[in-house]
Amino acid sequence: MRFAKASLISPGQNSGFAVPAIAVSLFVFAYSARLGQASILVYYALWLPLVLVDYRRVLGGYGRYGWIFAFTVFACLSVFWSAAPSVTARASVQYLSHVVCALIAMRMVDTAGLVRGMVAGIGLVLVYSLLFGVYHFDPLDGTYSFVGAFASKNQLGLYASLGVYFCFAALFMLRERGPWRIVCILIGLLAGYALHASQSATSMLTTAAVIGVGLGLQVLSALSPRHRKIVFSIVVLSGGVAAIGALQGGAVDSVLAVFGKDSTLTGRTYLWQQGIAAAQASPLIGTGYQAYWVQGFSEAERLWEEFYIGSRSGFHFHNTFIETMVETGVIGLLLLCMVLLVTFCGHLRRLLSRPRAVEPSLLFGVAVLLVMRAFVEVDILNPYHVGSFLLYFAAGRLTTAEVRAPAGQFRLQVPSY
């Protein structure tokens, strides 16, 4: 019986469970809209029953997770003032349970298991999209783009971006060898092709940026913690100066022109204006979690019509901060930003201060990707989404300690309480 428990809930010893569980979770996140509600039940069935095996190890001390659950709890409370209470009640409970599953996964999956599971899951997602994907016409810019089995090229681009990044992490951070190295190379090439096929400027630019960050972290990892802080400070200062000069020199328009975009970002700036105007109706507490894009509501119907969204669903303001402001007001925005910034800064502090910082480097790269995409997409605000799963996985990791595994890799230390 002890062996059976270890094969499920002991990070580093449960790779036979952890890797497939992460992979299947990703497939559910990608295609639950196509596969139906039964696929969501599969996701829950992977993580929630682990509580029955050993609830102390699986759940840990939730008293340390207050800052992680702050936004989620506020989203649940927004049902009391929501413009669509039934929608908010269902969506907020789904988001809360999704966060719980992410935190369970955080305690049960070590760094290697996460990377391998992500690589395998993204491989499944992209292969499925290439086999059953389609091209969509975008009436806003008059172009056709490959969207895979998704409804949006940006979602295909997100999974392709994650595929490139996690394959990079497996090869250069974890130094995978043997069959997994070959798998990572093949899926990395597949992800690169999918990224190009999607023609998602957001995904291409953020992927290039996060890979650049990853390469920089590899250089920093060769230095002592003291020298890392010095070099990092110099790079940040010089990079800030260079960025200001580039903005004043019109670099943004030049980059957008390369991708065939204009200064309106294919209507995003207009959409942001509409979101800011909508947020002013209830600036402190918002309209309620997911209570804006509801069929029958006049403003949502108007924007769906203006942006040719025939399905009248699956749309947003293409900016996490504006979307959060509309739904949960200033309070919700501050709480979500707290989770995002603490995760970002926490892993940055760890990678600058620890002698060997494989996991902090990996999760800092994830945080960088999510922060960059937050300005133009909504990846961390919805349940059953790979972005929110990774955010809360990375946030929860800050509440744990790392110990060195016998093989030289880091493993998650799970307290026995």
C-alpha positions in Angstrom: 0.0 0.0 0.0 2.8 2.4 0.8 4.3 1.7 -2.7 0.9 2.5 -4.2 0.7 5.8 -2.3 4.3 6.7 -3.3 3.5 6.1 -7.0 0.7 8.7 -6.8 1.7 11.4 -4.2 5.5 11.4 -3.9 7.0 13.9 -6.2 10.0 12.4 -8.1 8.7 8.9 -7.5 5.3 9.3 -9.2 6.3 10.2 -12.7 4.2 7.4 -14.1 1.2 9.3 -12.8 2.3 12.9 -12.9 3.4 13.2 -16.5 0.3 11.7 -18.0 -1.9 13.7 -15.6 -0.4 17.0 -16.7 -0.6 16.0 -20.3 -4.2 15.0 -20.1 -5.0 18.2 -18.2 -3.6 20.3 -21.0 -5.6 18.4 -23.6 -8.7 19.1 -21.6 -7.9 22.8 -21.2 -7.4 23.0 -25.0 -10.4 21.2 -26.2 -13.0 21.0 -23.4 -15.3 23.3 -25.6 -15.2 20.6 -28.3 -15.1 17.5 -26.1 -17.9 18.6 -23.7 -18.4 18.6 -20.0 -17.3 15.0 -19.6 -13.7 16.1 -20.3 -13.8 18.5 -17.3 -14.9 15.6 -15.1 -11.7 13.7 -16.3 -9.6 16.7 -15.2 -11.2 16.7 -11.7 -10.8 12.9 -11.5 -7.1 13.2 -12.0 -6.4 15.5 -9.1 -9.2 15.7 -6.5 -9.2 11.9 -5.6 -5.6 12.3 -4.4 -7.0 14.0 -1.3 -8.4 10.6 -0.3 -5.0 9.0 -0.5 -3.4 11.3 2.0 -5.1 14.6 2.6 -2.4 16.1 4.7 0.3 15.7 2.1 -1.9 16.5 -0.8 -3.5 19.6 0.6 -0.8 20.9 2.9 -1.4 23.9 5.1 -3.9 26.1 3.3 -3.3 28.9 5.9 -0.3 29.9 3.8 -2.4 30.2 0.7 -4.4 33.2 1.7 -2.8 35.5 -0.8 -3.3 32.9 -3.5 -7.0 32.5 -2.9 -7.7 36.2 -2.3 -8.9 37.0 -5.9 -10.7 33.6 -6.2 -12.7 34.2 -3.0 -13.6 37.8 -4.1 -14.8 36.4 -7.5 -17.1 34.0 -5.6 -18.4 36.9 -3.4 -19.2 38.9 -6.5 -22.3 36.8 -6.9 -24.0 39.0 -4.4 -23.8 42.1 -6.7 -23.5 40.4 -10.1 -25.5 41.5 -13.0 -25.9 37.8 -13.9 -25.8 35.9 -10.5 -26.3 32.4 -12.0 -23.5 32.9 -14.4 -21.1 34.3 -11.7 -22.0 31.5 -9.3 -21.2 28.8 -11.7 -18.1 30.4 -13.1 -16.6 31.3 -9.7 -17.1 27.8 -8.3 -15.4 26.4 -11.4 -12.5 28.9 -11.0 -12.1 28.0 -7.3 -12.1 24.3 -7.9 -9.7 24.8 -10.8 -7.3 26.7 -8.5 -7.6 23.9 -5.9 -6.6 21.3 -8.6 -3.6 23.5 -9.7 -2.4 23.6 -6.1 -2.8 19.9 -5.7 -0.8 19.4 -8.8 1.8 21.8 -7.5 2.4 19.6 -4.5 2.3 16.3 -6.3 4.5 17.1 -9.4 8.2 17.9 -9.3 10.0 20.1 -11.8 10.9 17.3 -14.2 7.4 15.9 -14.1 5.9 19.3 -14.9 8.2 19.9 -17.9 7.7 16.4 -19.3 4.0 16.6 -18.8 3.8 20.0 -20.5 5.9 18.8 -23.4 3.8 15.6 -23.9 0.5 17.5 -23.4 1.4 20.2 -25.9 2.5 17.6 -28.3 -0.9 16.0 -28.1 -2.7 19.3 -28.5 -0.7 20.4 -31.5 -0.9 17.0 -33.3 -4.7 17.1 -32.8 -4.9 20.6 -34.2 -2.7 19.7 -37.2 -4.9 16.7 -37.9 -8.3 18.3 -37.5 -7.6 22.0 -37.7 -9.0 24.6 -40.1 -8.3 28.0 -41.4 -10.5 31.0 -40.4 -11.0 34.3 -42.2 -10.5 37.4 -40.1 -12.9 40.1 -41.3 -11.0 42.7 -39.3 -7.7 42.4 -41.2 -8.9 40.5 -44.2 -6.6 37.5 -43.8 -6.8 33.8 -43.4 -5.0 32.1 -40.6 -4.6 28.6 -39.3 -6.5 28.2 -36.0 -6.0 24.5 -35.6 -8.9 22.9 -33.6 -9.4 26.1 -31.7 -11.7 29.0 -32.3 -8.9 31.5 -32.3 -5.4 31.7 -33.7 -4.2 33.3 -30.5 -5.1 30.1 -28.5 -3.2 28.0 -31.0 -0.3 30.5 -30.7 -0.4 30.2 -26.9 0.1 26.4 -26.9 2.8 26.7 -29.5 4.5 29.3 -27.4 4.4 27.1 -24.4 5.6 24.2 -26.5 8.7 26.1 -27.6 9.4 27.4 -24.1 9.1 24.1 -22.3 11.1 22.2 -24.9 13.8 24.8 -24.5 13.6 24.4 -20.7 13.8 20.6 -21.0 16.9 20.8 -23.2 18.8 23.7 -21.7 17.6 23.9 -18.1 16.9 20.3 -17.1 19.4 18.9 -19.6 17.2 16.0 -20.7 19.0 13.0 -22.2 18.0 9.9 -24.0 14.5 9.4 -25.5 13.1 12.5 -23.8 15.7 14.7 -25.5 14.6 13.4 -28.9 10.9 13.9 -28.0 11.6 17.5 -26.9 13.4 18.3 -30.1 10.6 16.9 -32.2 7.8 18.6 -30.3 9.8 21.8 -30.2 10.0 21.8 -34.0 6.3 21.0 -34.2 5.5 23.9 -31.9 7.7 26.2 -34.0 5.8 25.2 -37.1 2.4 25.7 -35.4 3.5 29.1 -34.1 4.4 30.2 -37.6 1.2 28.7 -39.1 -1.0 30.6 -36.5 0.4 34.0 -37.6 -0.3 35.2 -34.1 1.9 38.3 -33.7 1.3 38.2 -29.9 2.5 34.7 -29.6 5.5 35.2 -31.8 6.7 38.3 -30.0 6.2 36.9 -26.5 7.8 33.6 -27.5 10.9 35.4 -28.8 11.0 37.5 -25.6 10.7 34.6 -23.2 13.3 32.5 -25.0 15.6 35.5 -24.8 14.9 35.7 -21.1 15.6 32.0 -20.8 19.0 32.3 -22.6 19.9 35.2 -20.3 19.0 33.1 -17.2 21.3 30.4 -18.5 24.1 32.9 -18.5 23.2 34.1 -15.0 23.1 30.6 -13.7 26.8 30.2 -14.3 27.5 33.1 -11.9 27.4 33.1 -8.1 24.2 34.6 -6.5 26.1 37.8 -5.6 27.3 38.4 -9.2 23.9 37.4 -10.6 22.2 40.3 -8.7 24.8 42.8 -10.0 24.6 41.6 -13.6 20.8 41.5 -13.5 20.6 45.0 -12.2 22.9 46.3 -15.0 20.9 44.4 -17.6 17.6 45.8 -16.3 18.8 49.4 -16.2 20.4 49.2 -19.7 17.4 47.4 -21.1 15.1 50.0 -19.7 17.1 52.8 -21.3 17.2 50.9 -24.6 13.4 50.3 -24.5 12.7 54.0 -23.9 14.9 54.9 -26.9 13.3 52.3 -29.1 9.8 53.6 -28.2 10.7 57.2 -29.0 12.3 56.0 -32.3 9.1 54.4 -33.5 10.2 50.8 -33.0 6.7 49.7 -32.1 5.2 50.7 -35.4 8.2 49.0 -37.2 7.6 45.7 -35.4 3.9 45.8 -36.0 4.5 46.5 -39.7 6.6 43.3 -39.9 3.5 41.3 -38.8 1.1 43.3 -41.0 -0.5 45.1 -38.0 -1.2 48.7 -37.5 -1.3 50.9 -34.4 -4.8 49.8 -33.5 -3.6 46.2 -33.0 -6.5 44.9 -35.2 -9.1 46.8 -33.2 -7.7 46.0 -29.8 -7.2 49.7 -28.9 -10.9 50.4 -29.6 -11.9 47.4 -27.6 -9.7 48.6 -24.7 -11.5 52.0 -24.8 -14.8 50.2 -24.6 -13.6 48.1 -21.6 -12.4 51.2 -19.7 -15.7 52.9 -20.3 -17.6 49.8 -19.1 -15.4 49.6 -16.0 -16.5 53.1 -15.0 -20.1 51.9 -14.4 -19.0 50.0 -11.3 -15.3 50.9 -10.7 -14.9 49.5 -7.2 -16.5 46.0 -7.4 -17.3 45.5 -11.0 -20.3 43.9 -12.7 -19.6 40.5 -11.3 -17.2 37.7 -12.2 -17.9 36.8 -15.9 -21.1 38.8 -15.8 -20.3 41.1 -18.7 -20.2 38.8 -21.7 -23.7 37.4 -21.2 -26.1 36.8 -24.1 -28.9 39.3 -24.0 -26.9 42.1 -22.4 -26.9 45.1 -24.8 -23.3 46.1 -24.6 -22.0 42.6 -25.0 -24.3 42.0 -28.0 -23.1 45.3 -29.6 -19.4 44.4 -29.3 -20.0 40.8 -30.6 -21.7 42.3 -33.6 -19.0 44.9 -34.2 -16.3 42.3 -34.1 -18.2 39.6 -36.1 -18.5 37.1 -33.2 -21.3 35.0 -34.5 -21.2 32.5 -31.7 -21.7 35.3 -29.1 -19.4 33.7 -26.7 -15.7 33.2 -26.0 -14.8 36.9 -26.4 -13.1 39.3 -24.1 -11.4 42.7 -24.0 -8.0 41.3 -25.0 -6.4 42.7 -21.9 -6.4 40.9 -18.5 -6.3 44.1 -16.5 -9.2 45.7 -18.2 -11.2 42.5 -18.2 -10.6 42.1 -14.5 -11.5 45.7 -13.8 -14.8 45.4 -15.7 -15.8 42.1 -13.9 -14.4 42.7 -10.4 -13.5 46.3 -10.2 -10.4 47.9 -8.6 -10.5 45.4 -5.6 -10.5 42.4 -7.9 -7.8 43.9 -10.1 -5.5 44.6 -7.1 -6.0 41.1 -5.8 -5.3 39.4 -9.1 -2.2 41.7 -9.7 -1.0 40.7 -6.3 -1.0 37.0 -7.2 0.7 37.8 -10.6 3.4 40.1 -9.2 4.2 38.1 -6.1 4.7 35.1 -8.3 6.9 37.1 -10.7 9.0 38.7 -8.0 9.1 35.6 -5.8 10.7 33.4 -8.4 13.0 36.2 -9.5 14.2 36.5 -6.0 14.8 32.8 -5.7 16.7 32.5 -9.0 19.0 35.4 -8.0 19.7 34.1 -4.5 20.0 30.3 -4.8 23.2 28.5 -5.9 21.3 26.2 -8.2 18.1 27.7 -9.4 16.6 25.4 -12.1 13.0 25.5 -10.9 12.9 29.3 -10.1 14.4 30.0 -13.6 11.8 27.8 -15.2 8.8 29.3 -13.3 10.1 32.8 -13.7 10.1 32.3 -17.4 6.5 31.2 -17.2 5.6 34.2 -15.1 7.3 36.5 -17.7 5.3 34.9 -20.5 2.0 35.4 -18.5 2.8 39.0 -17.6 3.6 39.9 -21.2 0.5 38.2 -22.6 -1.7 39.9 -19.9 -1.5 43.2 -21.7 -3.0 41.7 -24.9 -4.8 38.5 -23.9 -6.8 37.0 -21.1 -5.0 33.8 -20.0 -5.2 33.8 -16.2 -8.8 34.9 -15.5 -10.8 31.8 -16.6 -11.2 28.3 -15.3 -9.9 25.3 -17.2 -7.2 27.4 -19.0 -3.5 26.5 -19.2 -2.6 30.0 -18.2 -4.4 30.1 -14.9 -3.3 26.6 -14.1 0.4 27.5 -14.6 -0.1 30.8 -12.7 -1.4 29.1 -9.6 1.0 26.2 -9.9 3.9 28.7 -9.9 2.3 30.8 -7.1 1.9 27.8 -4.9 5.5 26.7 -5.4 6.5 29.8 -3.5 4.9 28.4 -0.4 7.1 25.2 -0.5 10.8 24.5 0.0 13.1 22.7 -2.4 15.5 19.9 -1.6 18.1 18.3 -3.7 17.2 14.9 -5.2 19.8 12.2 -5.3 20.1 12.5 -9.1 21.0 16.2 -8.9 17.6 17.5 -9.8 15.3 19.5 -7.5 12.3 17.8 -5.9 9.4 19.4 -4.1 9.5 18.9 -0.4 6.0 17.9 0.8 5.6 18.5 4.6 4.2 15.5 6.5 1.5 17.5 8.3 
